[in-house]
Amino acid sequence: MKVDLTNLGTVNKNSVVLTNDKGRSVEIVFSYQTPVVVIGMGRQLVHENDWSTTTGKLLNEYEPDKKARVDDKTFNDYLGFVLNDLIVNN
């Protein structure tokens, strides 16, 4: 498994891309230490803003439509699903 960490410009914006041996990848965007965006399996999911205005600005970069963002359970279920798929299909 290859892991690439990228700072997206400020201390609170970071991205981790996990790539398995078959070239499949998942990107997770973090606000500080909290995952807030997951991009994998042809889909991008953005968490609704349960935090500060700083995190809200980051979420707006990925999904300006607040109605399109998902709740905590939906987000975490999908994050677990794509990470499991990445590992199982390694």
C-alpha positions as a printed Julia matrix, in Angstrom:
90×3 Matrix{Float64}:
   0.0    0.0    0.0
   1.33   3.41  -0.96
   0.44   6.43   1.19
   0.81  10.01  -0.05
   0.22  12.93   2.29
  -0.29  16.4    0.82
  -0.79  19.67   2.63
  -3.45  21.68   0.77
  -2.17  25.1    1.78
  -2.95  25.6    5.46
  -2.46  23.68   8.7
  -6.07  22.49   8.71
  -6.19  21.19   5.11
  -4.51  17.9    4.3
  -5.13  15.04   1.91
  -4.09  11.41   2.14
  -4.19   9.2   -0.94
  -4.0    5.46  -0.32
  -3.14   3.35  -3.37
  -3.13  -0.44  -3.3
  -0.86  -2.74  -5.29
  -3.4   -2.94  -8.12
  -3.45   0.85  -8.54
  -6.86   1.43  -6.94
  -6.91   4.51  -4.74
  -8.94   6.41  -2.18
  -8.4   10.05  -1.25
  -9.36  11.29   2.2
  -9.34  15.03   2.89
  -8.87  16.09   6.49
  -9.7   19.24   8.39
  -7.06  19.1   11.1
  -7.26  15.39  12.1
 -10.88  14.85  11.06
 -11.77  13.21   7.73
 -14.36  15.4    5.98
 -14.2   14.34   2.32
 -13.75  10.89   0.82
 -13.14  10.34  -2.87
 -13.15   6.76  -4.05
 -14.89   4.23  -6.26
 -15.99   6.99  -8.62
 -17.77   9.0   -5.97
 -17.05  11.98  -3.74
 -18.8   12.31  -0.38
 -18.56  15.46   1.71
 -19.51  15.5    5.39
 -22.01  18.08   6.6
 -20.4   20.79   8.73
 -20.54  19.74  12.37
 -17.52  21.91  13.21
 -16.19  25.44  12.8
 -16.3   28.04  10.05
 -12.73  27.07   9.16
 -13.84  23.53   8.34
 -16.89  24.96   6.61
 -14.64  26.86   4.2
 -12.84  23.62   3.32
 -16.14  21.8    2.81
 -17.3   24.61   0.5
 -14.27  24.0   -1.7
 -15.42  20.42  -2.31
 -19.21  20.8   -2.11
 -20.73  24.29  -2.09
 -24.26  22.83  -2.03
 -24.88  22.2    1.67
 -27.89  20.02   0.86
 -25.64  17.59  -1.02
 -23.46  16.92   2.03
 -24.06  13.8    4.11
 -24.54  13.08   7.8
 -21.94  11.45  10.05
 -23.28   7.89   9.77
 -23.54   7.97   5.97
 -20.06   9.48   5.68
 -18.42   6.99   8.05
 -20.21   4.01   6.49
 -18.97   5.02   3.03
 -15.45   5.72   4.28
 -15.34   2.25   5.85
 -16.75   0.69   2.69
 -14.16   2.22   0.33
 -11.26   1.48   2.69
 -12.38  -2.12   3.09
 -12.72  -2.45  -0.69
  -9.22  -1.01  -1.15
  -7.75  -3.59   1.22
  -9.78  -6.59   0.09
  -9.07  -5.91  -3.58
  -5.34  -5.38  -3.04
